[in-house]
Amino acid sequence: MQNRILVSACLMGHAVRYDGRAKPIVHPAIERWLAEGRLVTICPEMSAGMPVPRPPAEIAGAATGEKVLAGTARVVEITDGDVTEEFLQAAGNAVALARQTGCRYALLIDGSPSCGSAFIYDGSFSGRRLAGHGVTAAALKAAGVEVFSNREIERLIERVAQEPESGAAAEA
């Protein structure tokens, strides 16, 4: 069995983002992996029961997903609603799905407080970015899944090409 890739649903054209939109990624590798049955799609927030659309959310206090997982930071909506528990459930759902389906890699939308893997926003809702991981990206990395942002598809292609094909590789 080929190594599988967990993919943010918005990148696959599903209108699941907080604003009710998608951010589809168009690339020949995506089409090939889809045809090969390698892609496993998830919107972590929707898997935790969050609606679409929903208020924008950011990790408060310029913190990262790792801090949310550690219990020292929270995820808040622009309306001041605390959605930390939902984001923790979303991260847990993504890790469980990755394990169940043998996903060794994840291709996630950057900037999201859930899926951001190169950058997230600083919690001020001002558009300021900071280097860091969202909650789901941090949880997947901690679980041994290699995480790539939508801007790193070429790196993911290279990485997938280097790996021997094995269904058991993700069960470590």
DOMAR-351316 format. One record per residue (C-alpha): x, y, z; residue number from 1. Coordinates in nm, 2 decimals, always signed. Layout:
N
MARLO       x       y       z    n
MARLO       X       Y       Z  NUM
...
This chain:
172
MARLO       x       y       z    n
MARLO   +0.00   +0.00   +0.00    1
MARLO   +0.13   +0.35   -0.08    2
MARLO   +0.20   +0.60   +0.19    3
MARLO   -0.10   +0.83   +0.23    4
MARLO   -0.13   +1.20   +0.27    5
MARLO   -0.38   +1.38   +0.50    6
MARLO   -0.50   +1.70   +0.32    7
MARLO   -0.69   +2.00   +0.44    8
MARLO   -1.04   +1.98   +0.29    9
MARLO   -1.03   +2.34   +0.18   10
MARLO   -0.73   +2.26   -0.04   11
MARLO   -0.93   +1.99   -0.21   12
MARLO   -1.20   +2.25   -0.31   13
MARLO   -1.44   +2.20   -0.02   14
MARLO   -1.60   +2.52   +0.10   15
MARLO   -1.52   +2.46   +0.47   16
MARLO   -1.31   +2.75   +0.57   17
MARLO   -1.44   +2.99   +0.85   18
MARLO   -1.56   +3.23   +0.57   19
MARLO   -1.74   +2.95   +0.38   20
MARLO   -1.48   +2.94   +0.11   21
MARLO   -1.23   +2.69   -0.03   22
MARLO   -0.87   +2.75   -0.12   23
MARLO   -0.82   +2.47   -0.38   24
MARLO   -0.46   +2.37   -0.47   25
MARLO   -0.42   +2.28   -0.83   26
MARLO   -0.12   +2.07   -0.91   27
MARLO   -0.05   +1.76   -1.12   28
MARLO   +0.07   +1.57   -0.81   29
MARLO   -0.26   +1.63   -0.63   30
MARLO   -0.44   +1.48   -0.93   31
MARLO   -0.21   +1.19   -0.95   32
MARLO   -0.23   +1.12   -0.57   33
MARLO   -0.61   +1.15   -0.58   34
MARLO   -0.62   +0.89   -0.87   35
MARLO   -0.39   +0.66   -0.67   36
MARLO   -0.61   +0.68   -0.36   37
MARLO   -0.34   +0.84   -0.15   38
MARLO   -0.53   +1.14   -0.03   39
MARLO   -0.73   +1.15   +0.29   40
MARLO   -0.93   +1.47   +0.33   41
MARLO   -1.03   +1.64   +0.66   42
MARLO   -1.14   +1.97   +0.78   43
MARLO   -1.04   +1.94   +1.15   44
MARLO   -1.28   +2.22   +1.26   45
MARLO   -1.58   +2.06   +1.09   46
MARLO   -1.48   +1.72   +1.23   47
MARLO   -1.52   +1.87   +1.58   48
MARLO   -1.87   +2.00   +1.49   49
MARLO   -1.78   +2.37   +1.41   50
MARLO   -2.01   +2.53   +1.16   51
MARLO   -1.94   +2.69   +0.83   52
MARLO   -1.93   +2.99   +0.82   53
MARLO   -1.79   +3.06   +1.17   54
MARLO   -1.62   +3.36   +1.33   55
MARLO   -1.25   +3.39   +1.26   56
MARLO   -1.03   +3.24   +1.53   57
MARLO   -0.67   +3.29   +1.63   58
MARLO   -0.44   +3.15   +1.90   59
MARLO   -0.44   +3.42   +2.17   60
MARLO   -0.13   +3.60   +2.29   61
MARLO   +0.10   +3.53   +2.00   62
MARLO   +0.12   +3.17   +2.12   63
MARLO   +0.14   +2.85   +1.90   64
MARLO   -0.05   +2.53   +1.87   65
MARLO   +0.21   +2.35   +2.09   66
MARLO   +0.11   +2.59   +2.37   67
MARLO   -0.26   +2.51   +2.32   68
MARLO   -0.18   +2.14   +2.33   69
MARLO   +0.02   +2.20   +2.65   70
MARLO   -0.28   +2.38   +2.81   71
MARLO   -0.10   +2.72   +2.84   72
MARLO   -0.27   +2.90   +2.55   73
MARLO   -0.62   +2.92   +2.41   74
MARLO   -0.79   +2.97   +2.08   75
MARLO   -1.04   +3.26   +2.06   76
MARLO   -1.28   +3.39   +1.81   77
MARLO   -1.29   +3.75   +1.70   78
MARLO   -1.62   +3.77   +1.90   79
MARLO   -1.42   +3.67   +2.22   80
MARLO   -1.57   +3.32   +2.22   81
MARLO   -1.33   +3.05   +2.35   82
MARLO   -1.30   +2.76   +2.10   83
MARLO   -1.00   +2.59   +2.26   84
MARLO   -1.18   +2.27   +2.33   85
MARLO   -1.32   +2.25   +1.97   86
MARLO   -0.97   +2.30   +1.83   87
MARLO   -0.82   +2.03   +2.06   88
MARLO   -1.10   +1.79   +1.95   89
MARLO   -1.02   +1.88   +1.59   90
MARLO   -0.65   +1.81   +1.64   91
MARLO   -0.73   +1.48   +1.81   92
MARLO   -0.97   +1.38   +1.52   93
MARLO   -0.70   +1.46   +1.26   94
MARLO   -0.44   +1.25   +1.45   95
MARLO   -0.68   +0.96   +1.48   96
MARLO   -0.77   +0.97   +1.11   97
MARLO   -0.41   +0.99   +1.01   98
MARLO   -0.33   +0.68   +1.22   99
MARLO   -0.64   +0.49   +1.10  100
MARLO   -0.56   +0.55   +0.74  101
MARLO   -0.18   +0.52   +0.74  102
MARLO   -0.11   +0.89   +0.66  103
MARLO   +0.26   +0.95   +0.69  104
MARLO   +0.24   +1.31   +0.56  105
MARLO   +0.00   +1.60   +0.59  106
MARLO   -0.06   +1.89   +0.34  107
MARLO   -0.23   +2.17   +0.53  108
MARLO   -0.35   +2.52   +0.46  109
MARLO   -0.11   +2.77   +0.61  110
MARLO   -0.21   +3.05   +0.84  111
MARLO   -0.49   +2.86   +1.00  112
MARLO   -0.50   +2.84   +1.38  113
MARLO   -0.56   +2.47   +1.32  114
MARLO   -0.37   +2.38   +1.01  115
MARLO   -0.10   +2.65   +0.99  116
MARLO   +0.24   +2.48   +0.96  117
MARLO   +0.48   +2.76   +0.86  118
MARLO   +0.29   +3.06   +1.00  119
MARLO   -0.02   +3.15   +1.20  120
MARLO   -0.17   +3.48   +1.31  121
MARLO   -0.07   +3.64   +1.64  122
MARLO   -0.41   +3.65   +1.81  123
MARLO   -0.47   +4.02   +1.76  124
MARLO   -0.69   +3.98   +1.45  125
MARLO   -0.48   +4.25   +1.29  126
MARLO   -0.33   +4.03   +1.01  127
MARLO   +0.01   +4.01   +1.18  128
MARLO   +0.18   +3.67   +1.12  129
MARLO   +0.42   +3.48   +1.33  130
MARLO   +0.62   +3.16   +1.26  131
MARLO   +0.46   +2.87   +1.42  132
MARLO   +0.21   +2.58   +1.40  133
MARLO   -0.16   +2.57   +1.44  134
MARLO   -0.31   +2.32   +1.69  135
MARLO   -0.37   +2.04   +1.44  136
MARLO   -0.04   +2.08   +1.27  137
MARLO   +0.14   +2.07   +1.61  138
MARLO   -0.06   +1.76   +1.71  139
MARLO   +0.02   +1.58   +1.38  140
MARLO   +0.39   +1.66   +1.41  141
MARLO   +0.39   +1.53   +1.77  142
MARLO   +0.23   +1.21   +1.64  143
MARLO   +0.51   +1.16   +1.39  144
MARLO   +0.33   +1.28   +1.08  145
MARLO   +0.54   +1.50   +0.85  146
MARLO   +0.36   +1.83   +0.79  147
MARLO   +0.38   +2.05   +0.49  148
MARLO   +0.21   +2.37   +0.41  149
MARLO   +0.02   +2.43   +0.08  150
MARLO   +0.32   +2.64   -0.02  151
MARLO   +0.56   +2.34   +0.02  152
MARLO   +0.40   +2.10   -0.23  153
MARLO   +0.73   +2.06   -0.42  154
MARLO   +0.91   +1.96   -0.10  155
MARLO   +0.63   +1.71   -0.02  156
MARLO   +0.66   +1.57   -0.37  157
MARLO   +1.03   +1.52   -0.32  158
MARLO   +0.97   +1.36   +0.02  159
MARLO   +0.71   +1.12   -0.10  160
MARLO   +0.93   +1.01   -0.38  161
MARLO   +1.21   +0.92   -0.13  162
MARLO   +1.00   +0.69   +0.08  163
MARLO   +0.96   +0.32   +0.02  164
MARLO   +0.60   +0.22   -0.03  165
MARLO   +0.47   +0.07   +0.29  166
MARLO   +0.13   +0.06   +0.47  167
MARLO   +0.29   -0.02   +0.80  168
MARLO   +0.52   +0.29   +0.80  169
MARLO   +0.26   +0.52   +0.96  170
MARLO   +0.19   +0.27   +1.25  171
MARLO   +0.51   +0.35   +1.44  172
